[in-house]
């Protein structure tokens, strides 16, 4: 199980997954990042599964070529940081340098995407910790810890144990988006629900939340289109 590929130009990476529940072989292309998953029943061999994929190679390539919004980050591509698109360029030195239009990445060009992702995660942790501290002070509450994940279903969460979770991809959005999500999750330290009382807390610490929440609903999925590793 795991990574396989169909040869060609370009090769098609396929994640093979065995399922005890599946009754038949199935192919799925993620609309978020273009990943191809081949699911096979328990008693079907990997060879049979890959033969199934080869028979549908033309269908796969057709759909993959039609998909838009999949951005593989590397030298020459662009990625948003704090809402500003910056071109990934090769450079010298040891650390990534950033200006208003570029991310200058030293080292092996093949690892540029991986290095950019690591930088974004570090930036996200610092920014989200600072914002969470600031909003927690405003509501007079304390949280337990912050965890960063790459969740597609939610941008943040707050548990009953006062643990905060955020998507690190928020660092790619305009700064006010990260601010709103931090305010939203911190507000759950006061109200563990989405009642009127909860939204009153949000508005008290981030008055312009409605506009930013709309931005996330319209544009948020675009942040998941950036792929940093194969």
GIHUCOR-V255439 format. One record per pair of residues at least 12 apart in sequence whose C-alpha atoms are under 8 Angstrom apart, sorted by the first residue. I is the first residue (numbers start at 0). GAP is how many residues later the second one is. D is the distance in Angstrom with one decimal. If there is no record, write none. Layout:
BEGIN
{{I & GAP & D} {I & GAP & D}}
END
This chain:
BEGIN
{{0 & 14 & 7.6} {0 & 15 & 5.2} {0 & 16 & 5.9} {0 & 17 & 6.9} {0 & 45 & 7.7} {1 & 13 & 5.2} {1 & 14 & 5.0} {1 & 15 & 6.6} {2 & 12 & 4.6} {2 & 13 & 6.2} {3 & 12 & 6.8} {5 & 48 & 7.0} {5 & 51 & 7.9} {11 & 24 & 8.0} {12 & 22 & 7.5} {12 & 23 & 6.8} {13 & 21 & 7.3} {13 & 22 & 5.1} {13 & 23 & 5.7} {13 & 24 & 6.6} {14 & 20 & 7.8} {14 & 21 & 6.2} {14 & 22 & 4.7} {14 & 23 & 6.0} {15 & 21 & 6.0} {15 & 22 & 4.8} {15 & 23 & 6.0} {15 & 24 & 7.6} {15 & 30 & 7.9} {16 & 20 & 7.1} {16 & 21 & 6.0} {16 & 22 & 4.7} {16 & 23 & 6.3} {17 & 21 & 5.7} {17 & 22 & 5.0} {17 & 23 & 5.9} {17 & 24 & 6.1} {18 & 20 & 6.6} {18 & 21 & 6.1} {18 & 22 & 5.2} {18 & 23 & 5.8} {19 & 21 & 6.0} {19 & 22 & 5.2} {20 & 20 & 7.0} {21 & 17 & 7.6} {21 & 18 & 6.7} {21 & 19 & 5.0} {21 & 20 & 7.7} {22 & 18 & 5.8} {23 & 16 & 6.5} {23 & 17 & 6.0} {24 & 13 & 7.3} {24 & 14 & 5.7} {24 & 15 & 4.6} {24 & 16 & 6.4} {24 & 24 & 6.8} {24 & 27 & 7.7} {25 & 12 & 5.8} {25 & 13 & 5.3} {25 & 14 & 6.7} {26 & 12 & 6.5} {26 & 26 & 7.4} {28 & 35 & 7.9} {30 & 36 & 7.7} {31 & 38 & 7.5} {31 & 189 & 7.6} {31 & 192 & 6.3} {31 & 193 & 5.8} {32 & 36 & 7.9} {32 & 37 & 5.6} {32 & 191 & 7.0} {32 & 192 & 5.3} {32 & 193 & 7.3} {32 & 194 & 7.0} {33 & 30 & 6.8} {33 & 33 & 7.4} {33 & 36 & 6.5} {37 & 15 & 7.5} {68 & 153 & 7.1} {68 & 156 & 5.6} {69 & 155 & 4.8} {69 & 156 & 6.2} {69 & 157 & 7.2} {70 & 154 & 5.8} {70 & 155 & 4.7} {70 & 156 & 6.0} {71 & 41 & 7.9} {71 & 154 & 5.9} {71 & 155 & 4.7} {71 & 156 & 6.1} {71 & 157 & 7.7} {72 & 15 & 7.8} {72 & 39 & 7.6} {72 & 40 & 5.0} {72 & 153 & 6.6} {72 & 154 & 5.9} {72 & 155 & 5.2} {72 & 156 & 7.9} {73 & 14 & 6.4} {73 & 35 & 7.4} {73 & 36 & 7.3} {73 & 37 & 7.8} {73 & 38 & 5.4} {73 & 39 & 4.9} {73 & 154 & 7.5} {74 & 12 & 7.9} {74 & 13 & 5.0} {74 & 14 & 5.2} {74 & 15 & 6.4} {74 & 34 & 6.5} {74 & 37 & 6.5} {74 & 38 & 7.8} {75 & 12 & 5.4} {75 & 13 & 5.9} {78 & 93 & 7.8} {78 & 147 & 7.5} {79 & 92 & 5.1} {79 & 93 & 7.1} {80 & 39 & 7.8} {80 & 90 & 6.2} {80 & 91 & 4.3} {80 & 92 & 6.7} {80 & 93 & 7.8} {81 & 89 & 5.6} {81 & 90 & 4.9} {81 & 91 & 5.1} {81 & 92 & 4.6} {81 & 93 & 5.4} {82 & 89 & 5.7} {82 & 90 & 4.5} {82 & 91 & 3.9} {82 & 92 & 6.9} {83 & 16 & 7.6} {83 & 17 & 7.7} {83 & 88 & 7.9} {83 & 90 & 7.4} {84 & 16 & 6.8} {85 & 14 & 7.0} {85 & 15 & 4.5} {85 & 16 & 4.5} {85 & 17 & 6.1} {86 & 14 & 6.3} {86 & 15 & 4.6} {86 & 16 & 5.9} {87 & 14 & 5.9} {87 & 15 & 4.8} {87 & 16 & 6.0} {87 & 17 & 6.9} {87 & 24 & 7.9} {88 & 13 & 6.8} {88 & 14 & 6.1} {88 & 15 & 4.9} {88 & 16 & 6.0} {89 & 14 & 5.7} {89 & 15 & 5.1} {89 & 16 & 5.8} {89 & 17 & 7.8} {89 & 19 & 6.8} {90 & 13 & 5.3} {90 & 14 & 5.2} {90 & 15 & 4.5} {90 & 16 & 7.6} {91 & 13 & 7.4} {91 & 14 & 4.8} {91 & 15 & 7.2} {92 & 13 & 5.8} {92 & 14 & 7.9} {93 & 12 & 6.2} {93 & 13 & 7.4} {95 & 19 & 8.0} {95 & 20 & 7.7} {95 & 23 & 7.7} {112 & 114 & 7.9} {112 & 115 & 4.6} {112 & 116 & 6.4} {113 & 114 & 5.6} {113 & 115 & 6.1} {115 & 112 & 7.6} {116 & 111 & 6.2} {119 & 48 & 7.4} {119 & 49 & 7.7} {119 & 51 & 6.6} {119 & 52 & 7.8} {120 & 27 & 8.0} {120 & 47 & 5.6} {120 & 48 & 7.8} {120 & 50 & 7.9} {122 & 48 & 7.0} {123 & 44 & 5.4} {123 & 45 & 7.5} {123 & 46 & 7.0} {123 & 47 & 5.2} {124 & 23 & 7.1} {124 & 43 & 7.2} {126 & 44 & 7.9} {127 & 38 & 7.9} {127 & 50 & 7.2} {127 & 51 & 7.9} {127 & 54 & 6.6} {128 & 17 & 7.2} {130 & 48 & 6.4} {130 & 51 & 6.2} {130 & 52 & 7.7} {131 & 50 & 5.5} {131 & 51 & 7.0} {131 & 54 & 6.5} {134 & 47 & 7.5} {134 & 48 & 5.9} {134 & 51 & 6.5} {134 & 70 & 6.8} {135 & 50 & 5.9} {135 & 51 & 8.0} {137 & 67 & 6.9} {138 & 48 & 7.5} {138 & 51 & 7.5} {138 & 66 & 7.8} {140 & 48 & 6.7} {140 & 49 & 7.5} {141 & 20 & 7.8} {141 & 47 & 7.7} {142 & 19 & 4.9} {142 & 20 & 6.1} {142 & 21 & 7.1} {142 & 43 & 7.9} {142 & 46 & 7.3} {143 & 17 & 7.2} {143 & 18 & 5.3} {143 & 19 & 5.1} {143 & 20 & 7.5} {144 & 17 & 7.4} {144 & 18 & 5.0} {144 & 19 & 6.1} {145 & 17 & 6.1} {145 & 18 & 4.8} {145 & 19 & 5.6} {145 & 20 & 7.6} {146 & 16 & 7.7} {146 & 17 & 6.3} {146 & 18 & 4.7} {146 & 19 & 6.4} {147 & 17 & 5.8} {147 & 18 & 5.1} {147 & 19 & 5.6} {147 & 20 & 5.6} {148 & 16 & 7.2} {148 & 17 & 6.2} {148 & 18 & 5.0} {148 & 19 & 6.1} {149 & 17 & 5.2} {149 & 18 & 6.3} {149 & 19 & 7.0} {150 & 16 & 5.8} {151 & 72 & 7.3} {153 & 13 & 7.7} {154 & 12 & 5.2} {154 & 15 & 7.5} {154 & 26 & 7.1} {155 & 25 & 6.7} {155 & 26 & 7.8} {155 & 29 & 6.5} {156 & 28 & 5.9} {157 & 27 & 5.7} {157 & 28 & 7.5} {157 & 30 & 6.3} {157 & 31 & 7.4} {159 & 32 & 7.6} {161 & 27 & 6.5} {163 & 21 & 7.0} {163 & 22 & 7.9} {168 & 54 & 6.5} {168 & 55 & 7.5} {169 & 53 & 7.9} {171 & 51 & 6.9} {172 & 50 & 7.4} {175 & 36 & 7.0} {176 & 35 & 5.8} {176 & 36 & 7.7} {176 & 38 & 7.9} {176 & 39 & 7.3} {179 & 26 & 6.6} {179 & 29 & 6.1} {179 & 32 & 6.8} {179 & 33 & 7.6} {182 & 19 & 6.3} {182 & 22 & 6.8} {182 & 23 & 6.5} {183 & 18 & 5.8} {186 & 14 & 5.9} {186 & 15 & 5.8}}
END
